[in-house]
Amino acid sequence: MRIAVIGTGYLGTTHAACLAELGHEVLGLDVSADKVAKLESGEVPFYEPGLERVLRRNLAAGTLRFTSDYGEAARFAQTYFLTVGTPQKKGEYAADLGFVDAAIDTLAPLLTSPAVIFGKSTVPVGTAARLGTRARALAPAGDDVDVAWNPEFLREGYAVNDTVHPDRIVIGVDRDRPGRAVAVAREIYADPIDQEIPFLVTDLATAELVKSSANAFLATKISFINAIAEVCEVTGADVTVLADAIGYDARIGRRFLSAGAGFGGGCLPKDIRAFMARAGELGANEALTFLREVDNINMRRRTRLVELAREACGSFLGARVAVLGAAFKPDSDDVRDSPALNVAGQIQLQGAAVNVYDPKAMDNSRALFPTLSYTTSAAEACEGADVVLLLTEWQEFRELEPSDLGAVVRGKWIIDGRNCLDPRQWRDSGWTYRGLGRP
């Protein structure tokens, strides 16, 4: 099929490259000419394992290219994926749908023949139906334009596999006018469907809520174990052993049940806030009030890490603090709402000199927090440090030995913000080890 993907951020670039990998001809569109030029040259503007290889392979094969011209996209394709951003509104919890609305308002007037638009962006429930009405009103093709919703479930660090081999495919269609969307989706995703990947057809509202609900559940699970970690800290219990024990229950499971610095990134924080805001707009404000506490617990973990660092230093004035990790998770350079950078910034504001090291996220970190000091290795970050904070569980940090840092630090304090080190190993080597929710 000939498919246009509108928006080439993290989601759009990944989706465009992987659709080409699935055998389709794909045109990625973005209003940023600079971004288009980079992608055309085979440069991925963010770190995602395996994506650059897929991008370059399909550029070379001629099955993938990029443009900033909506007219070219309308002439090229009859199937479109909407992958633009839906950030949190400034000063509000609600999602900013300006980019989504602009994409529809620009594309729809160019649609002179039957077309299917699949939304993939995470949007408040009710958005898809509104966009469908708007697109049909603006398009010369009128009622021959279908808007369906195909929510994304990508995990940063695993996005290529999650697109080519998803764990489920959800297609939401207007129950009063299902149109061609389901048939088109089955053709697009023929390979995954042949692999017996579940293919679920729902109404528009359900498809929108699937994504919001999935993110809310994952955030709740993370904050639940972090709340239990708070109890463990005052009782002397070990949250890591506790999580293992309850995780054996198949109804609970161990994934996303690791206590630590909490969640961040460009999805979970803003999506659960937008979900709360939309529920309030619809008159169901009491249904999701628990998510406010989920958010509060998450932010408290960051405050707790700052408190532990201050305890180690005595006072931040004149102290040197090493922060290992800046991305919100390993195998990513995404620093949006990163717990690691948030903690580093708070500590610096309270008077400490903070050195940060991350294997992939240094450039993005400098752009967001230019006043922090950045180094080229873990050892360099730890030179003269009074305390070391491990805040992103990169494999190279998980494999650190106490002797790797012992000779360069000023004080042998390590705060394991991801509970990924062996406390006994570090304590036996003369370090004071502190983990979240661990004795």
Secondary structure as UniProt FT lines:
FT   STRAND          2..6
FT   HELIX           10..21
FT   TURN            22..23
FT   STRAND          25..29
FT   HELIX           33..40
FT   TURN            41..42
FT   TURN            49..50
FT   HELIX           51..61
FT   STRAND          64..67
FT   HELIX           70..76
FT   STRAND          79..82
FT   TURN            90..91
FT   HELIX           98..107
FT   HELIX           108..110
FT   STRAND          115..119
FT   TURN            125..126
FT   HELIX           127..138
FT   TURN            140..141
FT   HELIX           142..144
FT   STRAND          145..149
FT   TURN            156..157
FT   HELIX           159..164
FT   STRAND          169..173
FT   TURN            175..176
FT   TURN            179..180
FT   HELIX           181..188
FT   HELIX           190..194
FT   TURN            195..196
FT   STRAND          199..203
FT   HELIX           204..235
FT   HELIX           239..247
FT   TURN            250..252
FT   TURN            255..256
FT   HELIX           268..281
FT   TURN            282..283
FT   TURN            285..289
FT   HELIX           290..313
FT   TURN            317..318
FT   STRAND          320..324
FT   TURN            336..337
FT   HELIX           339..349
FT   TURN            350..351
FT   STRAND          353..357
FT   HELIX           362..368
FT   TURN            370..371
FT   STRAND          373..374
FT   HELIX           378..381
FT   TURN            382..384
FT   STRAND          387..390
FT   HELIX           395..398
FT   HELIX           402..406
FT   TURN            407..408
FT   STRAND          413..416
FT   TURN            417..418
FT   HELIX           423..428
FT   TURN            429..430
FT   STRAND          432..435
FT   TURN            436..437
//
